[in-house]
Amino acid sequence: MKRIFSVFLILSFILTGSYSFAQTSVINTIVLDAGHGGKDPGALGTGRYSKTEKHIALDVVLKLGKYLKQNYPNMKVLYTRIGDTFPTLKDRTDLANNSNADLFISIHCDSFTKSSAKGSSSHVMGLRYTEANLRVAQKENSVIYLEDNYEENYDGFDPYSPESIIAFSLNQTTFLEQSILIAQKIQEQFRDRVKRTDRGVKQTPLWVTRATSMPSVLVELGFISNEAEEDFLNSDDGQTFMASAIYRAIKDYKRELELSDFLEENLVENEIEKIDSIKLYDKKEIAQNKVEKLDSTKLYQKNESVQKDIIFKVQISTSLKPKKIGNVENYEVGNYKENNIYKYTIGSEDTLEEVKELRKLAVKNGYADAFIIAFLKNKKVSISSAVEYQNKKQ
């Protein structure tokens, strides 16, 4: 009877999209980035409108944020700008990283010398890029030349140098799988619901998707050098449709990961219920073993959690499904599961100084985009919060 009820519950979950059974949310914090702004107008369009790319991007971002807050009141929605200001690319990515965001979405409009070019595309960081994708990369990355001290802020990165772009591209694979998933869902919504020409998901060497430590996508809403698309994107209906499409894509992304998590938890529970003749303490032991199989990190081991309030680790990779990663020199790779995403780490260090050295080791071994994470009493926290806690304890 319990099994029948479980199946019914899962089917209800799938059909209704109800999330009352999900234990955690995949997206607790999202950063919405309206491209360009202030002294950087972005693409100018055909000249028939006073608004340029920076205005359209902001209008769509604000509408998207409103949909998210209405439907997910507990979700933290952060904006890189809410007016006609000019945050640097570094400002934008720093906001996302410092807020421990779970998703970063940057909104833009495309432009080309040929007015016949049309369609929407979504760009993630990756190595498989074409000449057309490099055009987008150069357009979006070249904004750094409007910034003061750009050479210092961007480590000598040159948006127009093929060598610089290749070196830059090799440094980001950690969140590629999740970034592609959300990008695909955005393109599906644009194509199927808003009837936009689908230019697909592109792997493009963009600064804002490279420098963020979470799944990230840059969305090109359409070509404002094309009169028909410019008319659509300047209209209130057009902006509403595009914002709604991105919102639905986020909802689908969230639903897919949380549903997977829900089904996995129920499968574990069903395996436990099969053994109905064992004692209560045996059931608890089996349940604990199942949890440990799903999450092999040392984080939840009792002896470690008692001994250490603060733990620093180096995150080297993520995936939507479990995978095996070999040791990094003498360091065994552990994993923990957060928001239905498997995250792979090395180390369990007491101090920030120690973990910084460990990150250097990870980079040396091919994990160039590895970064530091911290836990306070088994709960993930920002690096600054961990350090502040340690200072207070001294």
QUIFENZI-V470940 format. One record per residue. N is the residue number from 1. RES is the residue in one small letter. SS is DSSP state (helix for helix, strand for strand, loop for the rest). BURIAL is b if it has 9 or more other ideal C-beta (glycine too) atoms within 8 Angstrom, else e. Layout:
N:RES:SS:BURIAL + N:RES:SS:BURIAL
This chain:
1:m:loop:e + 2:k:helix:e + 3:r:helix:e + 4:i:helix:e + 5:f:helix:e + 6:s:helix:b + 7:v:helix:e + 8:f:helix:e + 9:l:helix:b + 10:i:helix:b + 11:l:helix:e + 12:s:helix:b + 13:f:helix:b + 14:i:helix:e + 15:l:helix:e + 16:t:helix:e + 17:g:loop:e + 18:s:loop:e + 19:y:loop:e + 20:s:loop:e + 21:f:loop:e + 22:a:loop:b + 23:q:loop:e + 24:t:loop:b + 25:s:loop:b + 26:v:loop:b + 27:i:loop:b + 28:n:loop:e + 29:t:strand:b + 30:i:strand:b + 31:v:strand:b + 32:l:strand:b + 33:d:strand:b + 34:a:strand:b + 35:g:loop:b + 36:h:loop:b + 37:g:strand:b + 38:g:loop:e + 39:k:loop:e + 40:d:strand:b + 41:p:loop:e + 42:g:loop:b + 43:a:loop:b + 44:l:loop:b + 45:g:loop:b + 46:t:loop:b + 47:g:loop:e + 48:r:loop:e + 49:y:loop:b + 50:s:loop:e + 51:k:loop:e + 52:t:loop:b + 53:e:helix:b + 54:k:helix:b + 55:h:helix:b + 56:i:helix:b + 57:a:helix:b + 58:l:helix:b + 59:d:helix:b + 60:v:helix:b + 61:v:helix:b + 62:l:helix:b + 63:k:helix:b + 64:l:helix:b + 65:g:helix:b + 66:k:helix:e + 67:y:helix:b + 68:l:helix:b + 69:k:helix:b + 70:q:helix:e + 71:n:helix:e + 72:y:loop:e + 73:p:loop:e + 74:n:loop:e + 75:m:loop:b + 76:k:strand:e + 77:v:strand:b + 78:l:strand:b + 79:y:strand:b + 80:t:loop:b + 81:r:loop:b + 82:i:loop:e + 83:g:loop:e + 84:d:loop:e + 85:t:loop:e + 86:f:loop:b + 87:p:loop:b + 88:t:loop:b + 89:l:helix:b + 90:k:helix:b + 91:d:helix:b + 92:r:helix:b + 93:t:helix:b + 94:d:helix:e + 95:l:helix:b + 96:a:helix:b + 97:n:helix:b + 98:n:helix:e + 99:s:loop:b + 100:n:loop:e + 101:a:loop:b + 102:d:loop:b + 103:l:strand:b + 104:f:strand:b + 105:i:strand:b + 106:s:strand:b + 107:i:strand:b + 108:h:strand:b + 109:c:strand:b + 110:d:strand:b + 111:s:loop:b + 112:f:loop:b + 113:t:loop:e + 114:k:loop:e + 115:s:loop:e + 116:s:loop:e + 117:a:loop:b + 118:k:loop:b + 119:g:loop:b + 120:s:strand:b + 121:s:strand:b + 122:s:strand:b + 123:h:strand:b + 124:v:strand:b + 125:m:loop:b + 126:g:loop:b + 127:l:loop:e + 128:r:loop:e + 129:y:loop:b + 130:t:loop:e + 131:e:helix:e + 132:a:helix:e + 133:n:helix:b + 134:l:helix:b + 135:r:helix:b + 136:v:helix:b + 137:a:helix:b + 138:q:helix:b + 139:k:helix:b + 140:e:helix:b + 141:n:helix:b + 142:s:helix:b + 143:v:helix:b + 144:i:helix:b + 145:y:helix:e + 146:l:helix:e + 147:e:loop:b + 148:d:loop:e + 149:n:loop:e + 150:y:helix:b + 151:e:helix:e + 152:e:helix:e + 153:n:helix:b + 154:y:loop:b + 155:d:loop:e + 156:g:loop:e + 157:f:loop:b + 158:d:loop:e + 159:p:loop:b + 160:y:loop:e + 161:s:loop:e + 162:p:helix:e + 163:e:helix:e + 164:s:helix:b + 165:i:helix:b + 166:i:helix:e + 167:a:helix:e + 168:f:helix:b + 169:s:helix:b + 170:l:loop:e + 171:n:loop:e + 172:q:loop:b + 173:t:loop:e + 174:t:loop:b + 175:f:loop:b + 176:l:helix:b + 177:e:helix:b + 178:q:helix:b + 179:s:helix:b + 180:i:helix:b + 181:l:helix:b + 182:i:helix:b + 183:a:helix:b + 184:q:helix:b + 185:k:helix:b + 186:i:helix:b + 187:q:helix:b + 188:e:helix:b + 189:q:helix:b + 190:f:helix:b + 191:r:helix:b + 192:d:helix:e + 193:r:loop:b + 194:v:loop:b + 195:k:loop:e + 196:r:loop:b + 197:t:loop:e + 198:d:strand:b + 199:r:strand:e + 200:g:strand:e + 201:v:strand:b + 202:k:strand:b + 203:q:strand:b + 204:t:loop:b + 205:p:loop:b + 206:l:loop:b + 207:w:helix:b + 208:v:helix:b + 209:t:helix:b + 210:r:helix:b + 211:a:loop:b + 212:t:loop:b + 213:s:loop:e + 214:m:loop:b + 215:p:strand:b + 216:s:strand:b + 217:v:strand:b + 218:l:strand:b + 219:v:strand:b + 220:e:strand:b + 221:l:strand:b + 222:g:strand:b + 223:f:strand:b + 224:i:loop:b + 225:s:loop:b + 226:n:loop:b + 227:e:helix:e + 228:a:helix:e + 229:e:helix:b + 230:e:helix:b + 231:d:helix:b + 232:f:helix:b + 233:l:helix:b + 234:n:helix:b + 235:s:loop:e + 236:d:helix:e + 237:d:helix:e + 238:g:helix:b + 239:q:helix:b + 240:t:helix:b + 241:f:helix:b + 242:m:helix:b + 243:a:helix:b + 244:s:helix:b + 245:a:helix:b + 246:i:helix:b + 247:y:helix:b + 248:r:helix:b + 249:a:helix:b + 250:i:helix:b + 251:k:helix:b + 252:d:helix:b + 253:y:helix:b + 254:k:helix:b + 255:r:helix:b + 256:e:helix:b + 257:l:helix:b + 258:e:helix:b + 259:l:helix:b + 260:s:helix:b + 261:d:helix:b + 262:f:helix:b + 263:l:helix:b + 264:e:helix:b + 265:e:helix:b + 266:n:helix:b + 267:l:helix:e + 268:v:helix:b + 269:e:helix:b + 270:n:helix:b + 271:e:helix:b + 272:i:helix:b + 273:e:helix:b + 274:k:helix:e + 275:i:loop:b + 276:d:loop:e + 277:s:loop:e + 278:i:loop:e + 279:k:loop:e + 280:l:helix:e + 281:y:helix:e + 282:d:helix:b + 283:k:helix:b + 284:k:helix:e + 285:e:helix:e + 286:i:helix:b + 287:a:helix:b + 288:q:helix:e + 289:n:helix:e + 290:k:helix:b + 291:v:helix:b + 292:e:helix:b + 293:k:helix:e + 294:l:helix:e + 295:d:loop:b + 296:s:loop:e + 297:t:loop:b + 298:k:helix:e + 299:l:helix:b + 300:y:helix:b + 301:q:loop:e + 302:k:helix:e + 303:n:helix:e + 304:e:helix:b + 305:s:helix:b + 306:v:helix:e + 307:q:helix:e + 308:k:loop:b + 309:d:loop:e + 310:i:strand:b + 311:i:strand:b + 312:f:strand:b + 313:k:strand:b + 314:v:strand:b + 315:q:strand:b + 316:i:strand:b + 317:s:strand:b + 318:t:strand:b + 319:s:strand:b + 320:l:loop:b + 321:k:loop:e + 322:p:loop:e + 323:k:loop:e + 324:k:loop:e + 325:i:loop:e + 326:g:loop:e + 327:n:loop:e + 328:v:strand:b + 329:e:loop:e + 330:n:loop:e + 331:y:strand:b + 332:e:loop:e + 333:v:loop:b + 334:g:strand:b + 335:n:strand:b + 336:y:strand:b + 337:k:strand:b + 338:e:strand:e + 339:n:loop:b + 340:n:loop:b + 341:i:strand:b + 342:y:strand:b + 343:k:strand:b + 344:y:strand:b + 345:t:strand:b + 346:i:strand:b + 347:g:strand:b + 348:s:strand:e + 349:e:strand:b + 350:d:loop:e + 351:t:loop:e + 352:l:helix:b + 353:e:helix:e + 354:e:helix:b + 355:v:helix:b + 356:k:helix:b + 357:e:helix:e + 358:l:helix:b + 359:r:helix:b + 360:k:helix:e + 361:l:helix:b + 362:a:helix:b + 363:v:helix:b + 364:k:helix:e + 365:n:loop:e + 366:g:loop:e + 367:y:loop:b + 368:a:loop:e + 369:d:loop:e + 370:a:loop:b + 371:f:strand:e + 372:i:strand:b + 373:i:strand:b + 374:a:strand:b + 375:f:strand:b + 376:l:strand:b + 377:k:loop:e + 378:n:loop:e + 379:k:strand:e + 380:k:strand:e + 381:v:strand:b + 382:s:loop:e + 383:i:helix:b + 384:s:helix:e + 385:s:helix:b + 386:a:helix:b + 387:v:helix:b + 388:e:helix:e + 389:y:helix:b + 390:q:helix:b + 391:n:helix:e + 392:k:helix:e + 393:k:helix:e + 394:q:loop:e
